[in-house]
Amino acid sequence: MNRESEHLWKHENRALSLFPYFLSWSTVSESFGKQVKEGGGPDAVREYLHALSIYKKLKVLTAQTEQSISSLVDEAINDFLKKYKDK
């Protein structure tokens, strides 16, 4: 698997791992969203939707961090191999 294919596979795998969350969030959000958007709805529902929103942000940040770390490690390995390949 070349580097580009591996990157695409990792990206698709992350997207698929988030799919159940997005599905549940969209279902719950649609059900309660109108009430909450208008400033109404039960406090418990507003708190639940807020928690889901925070969870989504954390998942996205985690995926971005993992991708950044992976890129840095790949770069360091490639630099190391270029430097010491002929020695």
C-alpha positions as CSV (number, residue, x, y, z in Angstrom):
1,M,0.0,0.0,0.0
2,N,1.6,3.3,-1.0
3,R,1.6,6.3,1.3
4,E,-1.4,8.1,-0.5
5,S,-3.5,5.0,-0.3
6,E,-2.6,4.4,3.3
7,H,-3.6,8.0,4.1
8,L,-6.9,7.7,2.4
9,W,-7.6,4.4,4.1
10,K,-6.9,6.0,7.5
11,H,-9.1,9.0,6.7
12,E,-12.0,6.7,5.6
13,N,-11.6,4.5,8.6
14,R,-11.8,7.5,10.9
15,A,-14.9,8.8,9.1
16,L,-16.5,5.4,9.5
17,S,-15.7,5.2,13.2
18,L,-17.5,8.5,13.7
19,F,-20.6,7.5,11.7
20,P,-22.6,6.0,14.6
21,Y,-22.0,9.1,16.6
22,F,-23.1,11.4,13.8
23,L,-26.2,9.2,13.2
24,S,-27.2,9.3,16.9
25,W,-26.4,13.0,17.2
26,S,-28.5,13.9,14.1
27,T,-31.4,11.9,15.2
28,V,-31.5,13.3,18.7
29,S,-30.7,16.8,17.5
30,E,-33.6,16.7,15.0
31,S,-36.0,15.5,17.7
32,F,-35.1,18.1,20.3
33,G,-33.3,20.8,18.2
34,K,-36.2,23.0,17.4
35,Q,-37.2,23.4,21.1
36,V,-33.7,24.0,22.2
37,K,-32.9,26.4,19.3
38,E,-35.9,28.5,20.4
39,G,-34.5,28.6,24.0
40,G,-37.0,26.1,25.3
41,G,-37.0,22.4,26.0
42,P,-36.1,20.6,29.2
43,D,-32.8,21.4,30.8
44,A,-31.8,17.8,30.7
45,V,-32.2,17.8,26.9
46,R,-30.2,21.0,26.4
47,E,-27.4,19.6,28.6
48,Y,-27.4,16.3,26.7
49,L,-27.2,18.1,23.4
50,H,-24.4,20.3,24.7
51,A,-22.5,17.2,25.9
52,L,-22.9,15.6,22.5
53,S,-21.6,18.7,20.9
54,I,-18.5,18.7,23.1
55,Y,-18.0,15.0,22.4
56,K,-18.0,15.7,18.7
57,K,-15.5,18.5,19.0
58,L,-13.2,16.2,21.1
59,K,-13.4,13.4,18.6
60,V,-12.5,15.8,15.7
61,L,-9.6,17.2,17.7
62,T,-8.4,13.7,18.6
63,A,-8.5,12.7,14.9
64,Q,-6.6,15.8,13.9
65,T,-4.0,15.3,16.7
66,E,-3.5,11.7,15.7
67,Q,-3.1,12.7,12.0
68,S,-0.5,15.4,13.0
69,I,1.4,13.0,15.2
70,S,1.4,10.4,12.4
71,S,2.7,12.9,9.9
72,L,5.5,14.1,12.2
73,V,6.5,10.5,12.9
74,D,6.5,9.6,9.2
75,E,8.6,12.7,8.4
76,A,11.1,11.9,11.2
77,I,11.4,8.3,9.9
78,N,11.9,9.4,6.4
79,D,14.5,12.0,7.4
80,F,16.3,9.3,9.4
81,L,16.3,6.9,6.5
82,K,17.5,9.5,4.1
83,K,20.3,10.4,6.4
84,Y,21.5,6.9,7.3
85,K,20.5,4.9,4.2
86,D,23.9,5.1,2.6
87,K,25.9,4.6,5.8
